[in-house]
């Protein structure tokens, strides 16, 4: 492991490191503060990769498989925990040796994790909800388990919060407050999904089409200022318009242009808060033909004007 960056201020430690597992190389970003440990792992996988490590304490992990998939096995359990593409879960892990088997047809795995102590996590569980009751019993019995047996889809709101956590531009105590707020927002979304009375719906998409939907999302993230039609985007990722629209609604619970607008507005917010660029220039950077269209979209999304956001 080669350290690339280190930050330590106001109770926050942050570091970026190059990591190597066999023929696979990648980047590990870690943030520690209070009871939280954030880990973002991006691996370029040439072959199936096995990651071996040892846990010296019990933890609860909010787990998000953003790209690729993996199977986790531990020394004190015969059961393998599977995390497929674009799914999330919450797991309790006792002291153990672990092996994570990574696999990605796209040659890249991206996993995001939020770790905390069981004591910190248990206060968030509502004893009146059966799925939480059962998970609490497993934790108190110190048995490895996940809050639900099958991981569920990561929504567009979850993707957006993860992006905000990883690209948080605050410094010092403001960064700590902001990160904790985002973590709790993310936990609320997870627990709300798990506690829903409606049974989890499995994807009707096959693995190949699911990967194309996630690839389309990745394209949007990298080209949010580019104008492209649904037909062109579908063709770019190797599917058709119907599958693209249906897949976005099923996987991310939003439309293609709904997600596109969310990302544009979040980018606009960051420009307004962290740069001195003129509002007209920001509108142009984000692909709007004129400032008026941008201003209308911004106020509709945030409920305040771009100028109020900048001044407030």
N, C-alpha and C positions, 0 to 999 in steps of 0.2 A: 504494500500500500504506500503510495507516494502522496504526501500532503501538498495541495496546491494553494490553499487559502485557510487562514485562521482568524477568527474574530472573537473577542471576549470583552463584553461591556454590559453593565447594568444587569448582571445575572444571566446574560445570554451568551452561550458559546456556539459558534458556528464554524464548520469546516467543510472543505471540499477536498476529496482525495481521488486519485486514480486507483482503480482496483483491477486485479487480474485473477481469474480462476481458469486454470488450464489454458486453452486457446482463446478464451473470452476475456475481453477488456471492457472497462466502463468507467463510470463516474458515480461516486457516492457523495451525496450532500447530507450533512447532519446538523441539526439544530437542537441544543439542549437548553431548557430553562424550567425552573420550578419542578413540577411533577411530569413534564412532558419531554419526550425524545422523538424528534421528527427525523425520518430517514427517507431519502429519495434515491432510488437505485436505477441507473440506466446501464444496460449491458448490451454490447454487440456480440451476439451469439452465433458463432460459426458452426458449432455442433451442439448437441444437447449438453448442457452445462450443469454440473453438480456443485452446489455451494455448501460447504460443511462449516458449522460453527457451534459454539457451546453457550447456553444460557446459564448464568450463575445466579439468577434470581427469577422470581415469578413475575410475569407482566401480563397486561391486557393490550392487545394490538388491534388498532383500526387498520384494516388491510385493503388496498386498492390495486388491482391489476390493470394498469392503463394500456400496456402493450404486451403481447406474448401471454403465456400461461405457465403455471408451475404446479408441481405436486410437492407437498411438504411431509416428511416423515420424521418421527422423533424416537429417541432411544427408549422412552417409557410408554409408548403406545404403538399398537400394530396398525392403527387406522391412519390412512393417508388423507391429508386435507388438500383438496384440489381448488385452485384458483384459475378460472378461465378468463379469456379476454374480456375486458370492460366489466368486471364484476368486483363486488366488495363484500366484506364480512367483518365481524369482530371476533377475535379469538382470545381465549385464556391459555397461557403457556406456563407450565411449571418448569423448574430447573431441569435441564435436559441437554442432550446433544441432538442437533438437528441437521437434516440434509434437505436442501431445496433443489429439486430437479427442474431447470428452466428449459422452455422450448418456445421457439418463435419462428414461424415460417417467413416472417418479414425480416429476420436476422436481428431484431432488436426487442429486448425485454425492458419494460419500464414498470417498476413497482414503487408505490408510495405507502409509507407506514407511519402511524402515530402511536407511540407506546406510552403507557402510563402504569402506575402501580394499581393492583386490584383494589386497594383501599380508596384510591382517588376515583376509580371508575364506578364502584358500587353505589356511590351516592346518587348517580344519575339514573339508576334503575327503578322503575315504578313497580312496587310489589303487587299491584292490582292487575298487571298484565302477565298472562301465563308464560309467554316466551321469555320474559325477563325473570320471572320466578325460577324457571328451570335453569337458566344460565347462571343465576346467582347461586343456586344450589351446587352447581358444578364447580364454580369458583371457590366457594367455601369448603368444598370437599377436596380441593386442589387437584381436580381432574382436568386434563387437557380437553378442551371443547370449543366449539364455535357457537355463536348465538343462534344461528339458523343452520340447518343441515346443508342447504344449497345456497351458494353465494348469489347475490342479486345484482341487477344492472346498476351501473354507476350513472346517475342522472346528469343532465347538463348543468344543473345547479351545483352538484358535487364537483364536477370538472372545473367549474369556474372558481370555486373556493380553493381547490388544490392549487390552481394557477396563482391565485392571490397570495397564498401562503408561501409558495416557492419564489415569488417575485415581489415580496414585501419590501418597499423602499424606505420605510421608517427607520429611525435610528434610536438606540438606547431604550429607555423605558417605554416610549411610544411604540416601538417595535414589539416589545414584550406584550403590551396590552392588546395591540392589534392581532398578534399571532394567537393569543389565547382566545380572543373573540372569534376568530375564524375557525379555530379548532372546535369550539363549542357549537358554532353554526353547522359545521360538518357533522358533528356527532348528533345534533338534533335531526338532520336530514336522514342519517342512518337509522336512528332509533325509530323515527316516524315511519320509515319504510318497513322496518321489521315488525312494528306493532300493528300495522294495518290489518284489519280483519279480512280483507280480500286476500286470497291465497296468491302466492307468488306465481306469476305467469312465466313460463319458460319461453325463451326465444323461439319463434317459428323459423328464424333464419338458420340456414346451415352454416357451418364453420367458415366456409369460403366467403359467403355473402356478409357474414358478421365482420370479417376482417376488412372487407371493402367499405363497409359503413364506417368503421373506425379510421380507415385510411382517408376517407372523405373528410372526416372531422379534422384529421391532422392537416390535410391540405388547406382547409378553411383557416385554421389557426396560423398557418405560415403565410397565407395570402389574403388576409382580411381586407386589404384595400383593393383587391382585384375584382373586377366585375366579370362574373361568369354565370351562365344559365344553369338550371338544373340538368338539362340534357347534356351540356358540356361537362359538368362535374361528374355525372354518372358515367359518361364515356371515359373520362380521365381515369376513374378507378376501376373500370371494367364491368360496369353493371348497367341497368336501365333506370329510367326516371321513376317508374313505379316502385321498384325495389328500394331505391334510394330514399324516397319519401316515406314509405312504409317502415323501412329499417330505422330511420332517424326517430320516428315517433315511438317505435317499439323499444329501441335501445336507450335513447337519450330523453324520451318523453317530451320532445319538442320538435319543431320543424327545422329544416335546413336553414332557412332564412331567419328563424327565431334565434338559433344558436349564433349565426353570423352577426346578428344585431347585438346580442349580448356581448360578444367579444369586442365588437367595435366600440360599444359604449364603455366597456371596462378600460379599453385602450385610451379612449378619449379622457376618461377620468384621470388616468395616470399622467397623461400629457398635461392636463390642467393643474394638477397638484404638484408635479415634479419638474415642470419646465416653465419657461417664460414665453413659449411660442404663442403667437397671436391666435385667437380663436379661429379666424379665417384660415390660417395656415394649418391648424389642427384638422379642420374640416377637410381641407384639400388632401392632407396626408392620409386621411381615412377613406378617401375615394368619393367624397361628396362633391357634387358639381358646384354647389354654392353654399354659403354659410347659413342661409335661411333654412334650407332643408336639414342641415346638421342640427341647428338650434332647435328646430321643431322636434326632431327625433330624440334629442338629448333630454328636453324637458318632459316629453312623453314618458321616457324611460325612468328618469330619476325624480321627476316631480319638481325640479328646480332648474333654472337656466344654467348654461355653462359658466356665465360670468358669476353667478351666485356660488357655484361650486368652487371656482377659483378664489373668490374672496372669503369663503366661509370655512 
